[in-house]
Amino acid sequence: MVQVPGVVDGSSLKTLISSVEEELEGTEWATRKAAADTLACLATALGPMALSASKASCTAALVTCRFDKVFCKSS
């Protein structure tokens, strides 16, 4: 069973990832950023194999919003 200590167990992981993917499609940039950060944290904590079942759908959601905000740093 896959576990993220104090956060989610294996039975809840699909629900969590589904919610994160839904937020990646939202209209608020900050929400999409938080969802992407959540995926990164899950991948780091669980390892790449734990998220392999959701890899295609997560990647598609991330690709859709990858150019939606560009940071320009003024000097």
N, CA, C and O atoms as CSV, one atom per row, in Angstrom:
chain,resi,resn,atom,element,x,y,z
A,1,MET,N,N,0.840,-1.175,0.000
A,1,MET,CA,C,0.000,0.000,0.000
A,1,MET,C,C,0.893,1.249,0.000
A,1,MET,O,O,1.870,1.327,0.745
A,2,VAL,N,N,0.543,2.208,-0.837
A,2,VAL,CA,C,1.288,3.459,-0.947
A,2,VAL,C,C,0.761,4.436,0.092
A,2,VAL,O,O,-0.451,4.571,0.262
A,3,GLN,N,N,1.669,5.123,0.790
A,3,GLN,CA,C,1.248,6.103,1.782
A,3,GLN,C,C,2.119,7.340,1.738
A,3,GLN,O,O,3.335,7.263,1.560
A,4,VAL,N,N,1.476,8.475,1.902
A,4,VAL,CA,C,2.177,9.722,2.161
A,4,VAL,C,C,1.893,10.002,3.624
A,4,VAL,O,O,0.751,10.293,3.980
A,5,PRO,N,N,2.897,9.921,4.477
A,5,PRO,CA,C,2.659,10.044,5.916
A,5,PRO,C,C,1.837,11.277,6.285
A,5,PRO,O,O,2.189,12.404,5.938
A,6,GLY,N,N,0.749,11.041,6.986
A,6,GLY,CA,C,-0.078,12.132,7.474
A,6,GLY,C,C,-0.966,12.779,6.433
A,6,GLY,O,O,-1.685,13.725,6.752
A,7,VAL,N,N,-0.942,12.299,5.191
A,7,VAL,CA,C,-1.712,12.974,4.161
A,7,VAL,C,C,-2.740,12.050,3.522
A,7,VAL,O,O,-3.939,12.316,3.600
A,8,VAL,N,N,-2.300,10.993,2.906
A,8,VAL,CA,C,-3.220,10.151,2.147
A,8,VAL,C,C,-2.694,8.719,2.086
A,8,VAL,O,O,-1.485,8.492,2.047
A,9,ASP,N,N,-3.615,7.760,2.078
A,9,ASP,CA,C,-3.216,6.372,1.905
A,9,ASP,C,C,-3.548,5.943,0.473
A,9,ASP,O,O,-4.117,6.717,-0.296
A,10,GLY,N,N,-3.197,4.742,0.134
A,10,GLY,CA,C,-3.378,4.244,-1.232
A,10,GLY,C,C,-4.805,4.306,-1.735
A,10,GLY,O,O,-5.030,4.586,-2.912
A,11,SER,N,N,-5.774,4.052,-0.871
A,11,SER,CA,C,-7.167,4.064,-1.309
A,11,SER,C,C,-7.665,5.464,-1.635
A,11,SER,O,O,-8.617,5.616,-2.401
A,12,SER,N,N,-7.044,6.477,-1.074
A,12,SER,CA,C,-7.457,7.863,-1.320
A,12,SER,C,C,-6.630,8.553,-2.403
A,12,SER,O,O,-6.968,9.656,-2.834
A,13,LEU,N,N,-5.557,7.915,-2.839
A,13,LEU,CA,C,-4.648,8.547,-3.788
A,13,LEU,C,C,-5.332,8.883,-5.106
A,13,LEU,O,O,-5.117,9.967,-5.649
A,14,LYS,N,N,-6.153,7.977,-5.631
A,14,LYS,CA,C,-6.855,8.247,-6.895
A,14,LYS,C,C,-7.765,9.459,-6.768
A,14,LYS,O,O,-7.835,10.279,-7.684
A,15,THR,N,N,-8.456,9.582,-5.656
A,15,THR,CA,C,-9.337,10.714,-5.430
A,15,THR,C,C,-8.544,12.006,-5.354
A,15,THR,O,O,-8.948,13.022,-5.920
A,16,LEU,N,N,-7.429,11.972,-4.663
A,16,LEU,CA,C,-6.586,13.149,-4.542
A,16,LEU,C,C,-6.061,13.585,-5.906
A,16,LEU,O,O,-6.137,14.764,-6.252
A,17,ILE,N,N,-5.532,12.645,-6.677
A,17,ILE,CA,C,-4.990,12.974,-7.991
A,17,ILE,C,C,-6.083,13.492,-8.911
A,17,ILE,O,O,-5.855,14.425,-9.681
A,18,SER,N,N,-7.252,12.906,-8.842
A,18,SER,CA,C,-8.379,13.386,-9.649
A,18,SER,C,C,-8.726,14.831,-9.307
A,18,SER,O,O,-8.995,15.637,-10.198
A,19,SER,N,N,-8.720,15.153,-8.034
A,19,SER,CA,C,-9.001,16.526,-7.595
A,19,SER,C,C,-7.924,17.488,-8.071
A,19,SER,O,O,-8.224,18.599,-8.508
A,20,VAL,N,N,-6.675,17.062,-7.987
A,20,VAL,CA,C,-5.564,17.899,-8.439
A,20,VAL,C,C,-5.673,18.147,-9.943
A,20,VAL,O,O,-5.487,19.276,-10.398
A,21,GLU,N,N,-5.972,17.108,-10.713
A,21,GLU,CA,C,-6.127,17.269,-12.162
A,21,GLU,C,C,-7.262,18.238,-12.487
A,21,GLU,O,O,-7.151,19.043,-13.413
A,22,GLU,N,N,-8.338,18.160,-11.734
A,22,GLU,CA,C,-9.467,19.068,-11.938
A,22,GLU,C,C,-9.044,20.522,-11.713
A,22,GLU,O,O,-9.446,21.416,-12.458
A,23,GLU,N,N,-8.234,20.744,-10.687
A,23,GLU,CA,C,-7.765,22.099,-10.393
A,23,GLU,C,C,-6.774,22.602,-11.439
A,23,GLU,O,O,-6.664,23.809,-11.652
A,24,LEU,N,N,-6.057,21.699,-12.092
A,24,LEU,CA,C,-5.154,22.104,-13.174
A,24,LEU,C,C,-5.921,22.704,-14.345
A,24,LEU,O,O,-5.356,23.451,-15.144
A,25,GLU,N,N,-7.200,22.379,-14.448
A,25,GLU,CA,C,-8.036,22.890,-15.533
A,25,GLU,C,C,-8.836,24.120,-15.121
A,25,GLU,O,O,-9.642,24.622,-15.905
A,26,GLY,N,N,-8.625,24.609,-13.910
A,26,GLY,CA,C,-9.365,25.761,-13.403
A,26,GLY,C,C,-8.965,27.054,-14.092
A,26,GLY,O,O,-8.077,27.070,-14.945
A,27,THR,N,N,-9.627,28.133,-13.714
A,27,THR,CA,C,-9.380,29.426,-14.354
A,27,THR,C,C,-8.369,30.281,-13.609
A,27,THR,O,O,-7.808,31.206,-14.196
A,28,GLU,N,N,-8.123,30.011,-12.365
A,28,GLU,CA,C,-7.175,30.802,-11.566
A,28,GLU,C,C,-5.758,30.253,-11.695
A,28,GLU,O,O,-5.509,29.073,-11.451
A,29,TRP,N,N,-4.834,31.134,-12.083
A,29,TRP,CA,C,-3.454,30.698,-12.244
A,29,TRP,C,C,-2.867,30.193,-10.932
A,29,TRP,O,O,-2.190,29.165,-10.921
A,30,ALA,N,N,-3.104,30.878,-9.853
A,30,ALA,CA,C,-2.544,30.475,-8.560
A,30,ALA,C,C,-3.025,29.081,-8.152
A,30,ALA,O,O,-2.273,28.317,-7.547
A,31,THR,N,N,-4.257,28.756,-8.477
A,31,THR,CA,C,-4.800,27.435,-8.168
A,31,THR,C,C,-4.116,26.372,-9.013
A,31,THR,O,O,-3.766,25.304,-8.509
A,32,ARG,N,N,-3.923,26.662,-10.305
A,32,ARG,CA,C,-3.225,25.716,-11.176
A,32,ARG,C,C,-1.784,25.507,-10.702
A,32,ARG,O,O,-1.274,24.387,-10.733
A,33,LYS,N,N,-1.135,26.578,-10.268
A,33,LYS,CA,C,0.239,26.489,-9.760
A,33,LYS,C,C,0.287,25.606,-8.504
A,33,LYS,O,O,1.172,24.762,-8.363
A,34,ALA,N,N,-0.664,25.810,-7.607
A,34,ALA,CA,C,-0.720,24.995,-6.386
A,34,ALA,C,C,-0.965,23.529,-6.720
A,34,ALA,O,O,-0.394,22.644,-6.083
A,35,ALA,N,N,-1.810,23.267,-7.713
A,35,ALA,CA,C,-2.078,21.889,-8.123
A,35,ALA,C,C,-0.826,21.246,-8.710
A,35,ALA,O,O,-0.530,20.087,-8.418
A,36,ALA,N,N,-0.090,21.987,-9.532
A,36,ALA,CA,C,1.159,21.468,-10.105
A,36,ALA,C,C,2.184,21.203,-8.999
A,36,ALA,O,O,2.888,20.193,-9.023
A,37,ASP,N,N,2.257,22.104,-8.047
A,37,ASP,CA,C,3.165,21.907,-6.915
A,37,ASP,C,C,2.777,20.677,-6.100
A,37,ASP,O,O,3.645,19.949,-5.620
A,38,THR,N,N,1.484,20.447,-5.946
A,38,THR,CA,C,0.998,19.271,-5.225
A,38,THR,C,C,1.423,17.995,-5.931
A,38,THR,O,O,1.861,17.040,-5.290
A,39,LEU,N,N,1.293,17.979,-7.257
A,39,LEU,CA,C,1.744,16.806,-8.014
A,39,LEU,C,C,3.239,16.576,-7.831
A,39,LEU,O,O,3.683,15.440,-7.668
A,40,ALA,N,N,4.002,17.647,-7.859
A,40,ALA,CA,C,5.450,17.522,-7.671
A,40,ALA,C,C,5.770,16.939,-6.301
A,40,ALA,O,O,6.636,16.072,-6.179
A,41,CYS,N,N,5.085,17.406,-5.284
A,41,CYS,CA,C,5.308,16.896,-3.920
A,41,CYS,C,C,4.925,15.423,-3.809
A,41,CYS,O,O,5.634,14.633,-3.186
A,42,LEU,N,N,3.805,15.066,-4.413
A,42,LEU,CA,C,3.389,13.661,-4.384
A,42,LEU,C,C,4.399,12.782,-5.098
A,42,LEU,O,O,4.742,11.708,-4.604
A,43,ALA,N,N,4.878,13.220,-6.253
A,43,ALA,CA,C,5.849,12.435,-7.004
A,43,ALA,C,C,7.140,12.270,-6.209
A,43,ALA,O,O,7.755,11.204,-6.220
A,44,THR,N,N,7.542,13.327,-5.525
A,44,THR,CA,C,8.755,13.255,-4.714
A,44,THR,C,C,8.565,12.312,-3.529
A,44,THR,O,O,9.440,11.502,-3.225
A,45,ALA,N,N,7.426,12.422,-2.869
A,45,ALA,CA,C,7.176,11.617,-1.675
A,45,ALA,C,C,6.926,10.145,-2.002
A,45,ALA,O,O,7.367,9.258,-1.271
A,46,LEU,N,N,6.220,9.892,-3.096
A,46,LEU,CA,C,5.817,8.530,-3.417
A,46,LEU,C,C,6.731,7.832,-4.409
A,46,LEU,O,O,6.775,6.603,-4.463
A,47,GLY,N,N,7.453,8.611,-5.185
A,47,GLY,CA,C,8.270,8.037,-6.248
A,47,GLY,C,C,7.469,7.948,-7.530
A,47,GLY,O,O,6.238,7.969,-7.500
A,48,PRO,N,N,8.150,7.851,-8.641
A,48,PRO,CA,C,7.478,7.892,-9.938
A,48,PRO,C,C,6.531,6.722,-10.195
A,48,PRO,O,O,5.538,6.887,-10.905
A,49,MET,N,N,6.808,5.570,-9.647
A,49,MET,CA,C,5.955,4.406,-9.907
A,49,MET,C,C,4.575,4.533,-9.275
A,49,MET,O,O,3.607,3.984,-9.803
A,50,ALA,N,N,4.464,5.239,-8.164
A,50,ALA,CA,C,3.177,5.368,-7.479
A,50,ALA,C,C,2.175,6.175,-8.288
A,50,ALA,O,O,0.967,5.979,-8.155
A,51,LEU,N,N,2.664,7.076,-9.123
A,51,LEU,CA,C,1.777,7.919,-9.925
A,51,LEU,C,C,1.703,7.465,-11.376
A,51,LEU,O,O,1.112,8.158,-12.203
A,52,SER,N,N,2.285,6.328,-11.700
A,52,SER,CA,C,2.355,5.887,-13.087
A,52,SER,C,C,0.982,5.689,-13.722
A,52,SER,O,O,0.828,5.926,-14.920
A,53,ALA,N,N,-0.013,5.263,-12.959
A,53,ALA,CA,C,-1.348,5.052,-13.504
A,53,ALA,C,C,-1.993,6.365,-13.950
A,53,ALA,O,O,-2.861,6.364,-14.823
A,54,SER,N,N,-1.580,7.461,-13.368
A,54,SER,CA,C,-2.153,8.763,-13.694
A,54,SER,C,C,-1.229,9.613,-14.555
A,54,SER,O,O,-1.531,10.775,-14.829
A,55,LYS,N,N,-0.115,9.051,-14.979
A,55,LYS,CA,C,0.894,9.831,-15.685
A,55,LYS,C,C,0.343,10.511,-16.942
A,55,LYS,O,O,0.579,11.702,-17.146
A,56,ALA,N,N,-0.372,9.790,-17.771
A,56,ALA,CA,C,-0.865,10.346,-19.037
A,56,ALA,C,C,-1.837,11.495,-18.804
A,56,ALA,O,O,-1.729,12.540,-19.445
A,57,SER,N,N,-2.776,11.311,-17.900
A,57,SER,CA,C,-3.771,12.360,-17.665
A,57,SER,C,C,-3.154,13.575,-16.975
A,57,SER,O,O,-3.515,14.711,-17.281
A,58,CYS,N,N,-2.228,13.342,-16.047
A,58,CYS,CA,C,-1.551,14.464,-15.380
A,58,CYS,C,C,-0.687,15.241,-16.369
A,58,CYS,O,O,-0.681,16.472,-16.364
A,59,THR,N,N,0.035,14.521,-17.210
A,59,THR,CA,C,0.885,15.176,-18.200
A,59,THR,C,C,0.046,16.002,-19.164
A,59,THR,O,O,0.417,17.129,-19.493
A,60,ALA,N,N,-1.073,15.462,-19.621
A,60,ALA,CA,C,-1.951,16.198,-20.532
A,60,ALA,C,C,-2.472,17.477,-19.885
A,60,ALA,O,O,-2.515,18.526,-20.527
A,61,ALA,N,N,-2.864,17.395,-18.624
A,61,ALA,CA,C,-3.362,18.579,-17.914
A,61,ALA,C,C,-2.263,19.623,-17.741
A,61,ALA,O,O,-2.517,20.818,-17.885
A,62,LEU,N,N,-1.046,19.181,-17.434
A,62,LEU,CA,C,0.067,20.111,-17.268
A,62,LEU,C,C,0.466,20.763,-18.592
A,62,LEU,O,O,0.778,21.953,-18.625
A,63,VAL,N,N,0.459,19.999,-19.675
A,63,VAL,CA,C,0.809,20.544,-20.986
A,63,VAL,C,C,-0.195,21.607,-21.406
A,63,VAL,O,O,0.178,22.611,-22.012
A,64,THR,N,N,-1.451,21.392,-21.092
A,64,THR,CA,C,-2.500,22.343,-21.461
A,64,THR,C,C,-2.268,23.718,-20.854
A,64,THR,O,O,-2.565,24.731,-21.487
A,65,CYS,N,N,-1.748,23.767,-19.646
A,65,CYS,CA,C,-1.605,25.057,-18.972
A,65,CYS,C,C,-0.156,25.514,-18.816
A,65,CYS,O,O,0.112,26.409,-18.015
A,66,ARG,N,N,0.769,24.938,-19.541
A,66,ARG,CA,C,2.171,25.263,-19.312
A,66,ARG,C,C,2.594,26.642,-19.780
A,66,ARG,O,O,3.576,27.178,-19.267
A,67,PHE,N,N,1.897,27.233,-20.727
A,67,PHE,CA,C,2.282,28.555,-21.226
A,67,PHE,C,C,1.326,29.649,-20.776
A,67,PHE,O,O,1.345,30.745,-21.335
A,68,ASP,N,N,0.500,29.380,-19.789
A,68,ASP,CA,C,-0.539,30.343,-19.442
A,68,ASP,C,C,-0.054,31.522,-18.609
A,68,ASP,O,O,-0.791,32.495,-18.450
A,69,LYS,N,N,1.143,31.466,-18.081
A,69,LYS,CA,C,1.655,32.610,-17.321
A,69,LYS,C,C,3.171,32.657,-17.485
A,69,LYS,O,O,3.866,31.662,-17.279
A,70,VAL,N,N,3.649,33.793,-17.848
A,70,VAL,CA,C,5.075,33.976,-18.035
A,70,VAL,C,C,5.537,35.054,-17.074
A,70,VAL,O,O,4.978,36.150,-17.039
A,71,PHE,N,N,6.548,34.741,-16.304
A,71,PHE,CA,C,7.089,35.712,-15.363
A,71,PHE,C,C,8.188,36.522,-16.048
A,71,PHE,O,O,9.114,35.964,-16.636
A,72,CYS,N,N,8.072,37.805,-15.962
A,72,CYS,CA,C,9.108,38.683,-16.494
A,72,CYS,C,C,9.704,39.431,-15.310
A,72,CYS,O,O,8.995,40.107,-14.564
A,73,LYS,N,N,10.980,39.303,-15.152
A,73,LYS,CA,C,11.649,39.969,-14.021
A,73,LYS,C,C,12.261,41.267,-14.531
A,73,LYS,O,O,13.101,41.266,-15.430
A,74,SER,N,N,11.831,42.350,-13.952
A,74,SER,CA,C,12.361,43.653,-14.331
A,74,SER,C,C,13.624,43.940,-13.539
A,74,SER,O,O,13.728,43.586,-12.364
A,75,SER,N,N,14.582,44.586,-14.191
A,75,SER,CA,C,15.823,44.926,-13.491
A,75,SER,C,C,15.751,46.324,-12.950
A,75,SER,O,O,16.702,46.795,-12.326
